[in-house]
Amino acid sequence: MHLSKESQKQRQSMIEYASPNIKQMKKGGSKKDACYHKVKRRYRVFPSAYASGAIAKCRKVGAANWGKGGKKK
């Protein structure tokens, strides 16, 4: 099946548009931040809903402040 020149250009532009995400995935995904590593150490079954929620909470308060517990009187 041969594509016309215009179809080839459209296809090439669509590939170039999507290529940054594909290139990032091929390189191993995104960089792992401090919250990812802290949560991974804490949870035994890592790819879980609990771990995902913990990563979200950690990123919300910051890795330096996450997991210290509440204030003690």
N, C-alpha and C positions, 0 to 999 in steps of 0.2 A: 504494500500500500504506500503510495507516494503522496506526500502532502505538498500543497502549493507553497510558494515562497511566503505568502502572507500567513498561512497557517503555521508554518515553521517559525516565523517571527513571533507570533502570538504564543506559541508553545514555549519558545525560548524565554520570552519575557515572564511567563508564569513560573518557569523553573527558577529564574533569577530572583523573582519575588519571594519564593519560598525557600531559597537556598540558605539564608542565614540560620534559620532554625534547624535545617537538616545538617548543616556543617557543625553546629553546636552539639547536636545529638551524636554525630559521628565521633567527635572528640572526647566523648565520655560524659556528656550532660553538663549541667551547671556546676559551678564551684560549690563545695560544701562549706557552709558557714559554721560558726562556733555553736549555734543552737542545734544544728544537725548532730554534731559530735557529742554534745552534752546529753541530748535525748537518747541517742543511740546507745550510750553507755548505761543509761538508767533502765531502759526497757528491754526485757529479755526477748520478746517477740517484736522485732522492730517494725516491719511494715504493717502497722496496725492502726486502727482508728484512735486509740489512746495516744500512740506516739505522734500521730499527725496533729492531734489537738495540742499536745505538749509543745511541739515545734511552733505552732501558731502562737501559743501563749508566750513562749520564750522570745519569739521575734517581736512580740508586742511590747514587752517590758525591757528587753535587751538581755543579752547572754550574761552580762556581769551581774544582773539583778535577779535572774531566774533561778529558782531552786534553793534560795536561802531560808525560806520559811518566813513566818510572821515575826513581829516584834515580840520579844519576851519581856515580861514585867519584872 
